[in-house]
Amino acid sequence: MKIATWNVNSVRARIGHLTRWLKEFAPDIVMLQELKCQTAEFPLLEIQAAGYQAEVVGQKTYNGVAILSKHKIENPIHALPGDHGDDHARYVEATVAGLRVASIYLPNGNPVGTDKFKFKLSFFDRLDRHARALLKSEQPAILAGDWNVCPTDQDVWDPVAMAKDALCQPESRAAFRKLVFQGWTDAIRTQHPDTRDYTYWDYFQNRFERDHGLRIDHLLLSPRVADRLVACGVDRTPRGWEKASDHTPAWVEIKD
């Protein structure tokens, strides 16, 4: 079974890319982020024609997350628990083929020192509490998405240039590390400890062509899923397409 995550950076603008990739890569489950459309405007017919069901939490112009699946999607929740006043479309979770999967779009947090950075850290705190509850339930689970954090300097093309960015702040990295240390497995880093598997390249200054990227899209596996891990990686191909998203898919393959 192949499970992937992809920040598509406007699903309606990239629907041709998305359906092409679904056909070529044929994942069983996909977590999408940054849809940039309301739920009712999500291109559901095209997704269904590609052979997928969808659970969507949209928002006008900003944010938006979804789960696509070849299998039945059950028992969804449409927000991260812990803040009834949070109206950002940044979290959707459901059960698919016996897995509890979540599509996550963490706040960027820039500029540091503002309420945006405080919101990023408070979102991390809520996610930490919810992730602990998922582990306690002993459900096989995958937390996947655009985490907007580079866990270490190995995940940044130029740590000096990014030193003041919210994605690389000690507080952001500590929050990610705290969550992982609950017992989650960072799939890419576990199987590829010495590589620079970037998942994002800014459009600015030909960053993709120069491989000046960041690893900010992650798949975290609960112990029961980590035991089933066969392979994982980053599919750089869609980032090279014309008018591509600035992110590219990351994926894992697990035993059925």
N, C-alpha and C positions, 0 to 999 in steps of 0.2 A: 504494500500500500504506500503510495506517494502522497505526502502532505507538503504544501508549499505556502509561503507568504509573499505578498507583493503589494507594495505601495504603488498604485497605478497612476496617481497624480491626475485625477479626473477620469472617471470610468467612461463617461460619454465621449470624451475626446479620444480615449485610447481603446474603445470597444473593438476596433479592428485588430489591434495588437493583442488584446486579451483573448479574443476568440481564436485567433491564429495560434497563440501560445497554448491554449487549452487543447487544441487539436494536436499540436506537434509534441507537447510534453506529456499530455494525458495524465495530469494529477488526479487523484481520487478526491482530495479535499484541498481547497485553497482559501486562505485568509487574505482578504483585500483591505487596504486602507486608503485614506484620502480620496474618497469617492467624489466629493465636491458636488453632490446633488442630493435633493430630497428623496426620500424613500420611494415615493410614487413615480419619480423620474428615472429610477434605476432601469437600465436596459434589460429587463427581465426576459423578454421574448428571445433576444439574441442568446442569452445565457441558457435558457431552456432548450433552444435549438441546438446548442453545443453539447447538450446532454447533462446539464447540471441543474440542481435545485439551488435556491438562494435564500439566505436569511440576512436581511438588510436593515441597517440603522443609518439613515441618511440625514443630511443637514444641508441647507442651502449654502452654496458657495464654499463652505469650509468642511473639514473633517470628513466623517462618514466611514463606516466599516461594514464588512460583509463576510459571510461564510458561504462558499460555493461547495457543492458536494454532489457526487454521483449517487450517493446513498441518502436515505431518509434523514432529515434534520429534525431532531426532537428536543423538547424541553428547553427552548431558548430563553436567555435573559438579555435584555437590551441596554443595560447600563452596568457600570461597575458599582457594586454596593458600597454604601458608606457615606454618600453625600446626595441627599434628595434635591439639593439646589443645583447640581451639576447638569447643565443642559447641553454639554458637548457630546457629539456623536462619536465616541472614542472607544467603545467596547461592545462586543457582542460575543456570546458564549452559547454553546449548544452541545448536545450529544449526537455523535455521528459514528455509526458502525462500532459502537461500544466505547468510543473515545469521547472524553469531554474536551472540546477544543474551544479556544478563544482567539478572536482577532482583536488586536490591541493597537491603538494609535496614541502613544504617549505624547503629552505636550512637548513642544520644542524647548520652551523655557527661556528663550532669548528676548530681551537682553538680561543678563545676570544682574541680580540686585533689584529686580522689579517684581510686581505681583505675578507676572508670567512665570518667573522662576520658582516662586513660592507655590504656585499652582502645580507645576511639574513635580515638585517634591511631595506635595500633599497627595497627588494622584498616585505616586509611587508608594506612599504609606498605605493608601487604601488597597492598592494592588498586592502589597506585601501581606496584608491581613487576609485578603481573599485567597491568595495563593496558599497560605498556610491551611485554610479551611479545606481547599481542594486536596491537598496532600493528606490531611487528616481523614478525609472521606475514603481514601485509598482507591479512588477512581483513576484509571489510566487517563492522563491529561496532557495536553500540549498548550502552552501559552506562546503564541506566535504573533509577530507583527513588526511594526516600525516603533522601536523603543526609544528612538531619539537619544541614544547614549552609546558612546564608544567605550567599551569596558576597560580597555588599556591602551597605551600608546601604540601597541602593535596594530590596533584597529583604525589608525589614523595615518594618512599619507604624510602629514607634517605636524607633529605634536606641538611644535613651537608656534606655528601659524594658527593652530586651533586652541591654544592654551586658555584663551579668555572666552571661548564659546561654551554655552550651557551644556552641550553634548559631552564635553570633556572635563567638566568641573569635578572636583573631589567629591562633592555631595551627590552628584548624579551617579558617579561610578560606585560610591559606597552604597547607594540605594539599590542599584542593580546587583552588586555583590552580595548584599544582605539577603536579597530574595533568592538568588542562586544557591546560597549556602543553606537554605532551608532543606535542600535535597534535590533541587532541579539540575538537569544536565543541559548545558549550553552545547547543543549538538555539533555545530560547526567547529567550535574551538576544541571540543573533546576529540573529534576525529581528525582535525587538521590543526594541531597545536602550533605549527611553525610557519603557517602561510598567512598571507594578507588577503583574506577573502572579502574584498569590499563589496558592498551591496548598494552604494549610493555614490554618484559623481555629480557635482554641481554642473549646470550648463555653462557656467562662467569659465573663460580661458581654456576651453577644450580639455576640461578635467578628465573626461572619460578617455579620450585619445592618449592622454599623458598618464593615465592610471593614477590620478590624484584623487583617491576615493576615501570613503569611510565605511566601516562595518557597523551599521546601526539597526539592521533588520535581523532579528534573532528568533530561533525556535528553542524554547525551553521544554524539556521532557521530564515528566514525573518518573520516579524509579521504575514503575511497571512498564512504561513506554521505552525508557532508556535501555532496558533489558532486551527489547525487540529491535533496536536500531541496527540497520543493515548498512546504510550509506547515507551521506548527506553532502550538500555542496551549494554552490551559487551558480545560477544559470545566467551568464553574462550576455547571452545572445540578444534578448529583447532590448537591452540598453543600446545596442548598436543600430537598431532600426531607426528609420526616419521619424522624426517628431516623437521620440521615445519618452517614456517616464524617466525622471532622473534616478529612480531606483530600479533594481532588477530582482527577479525572484530568488529566494533562498528556499531550500527544500530538504526534506528528510525522506528516507524510505525505511519502513518498519515491516517486520514480519506480521502476517495476518494473524 
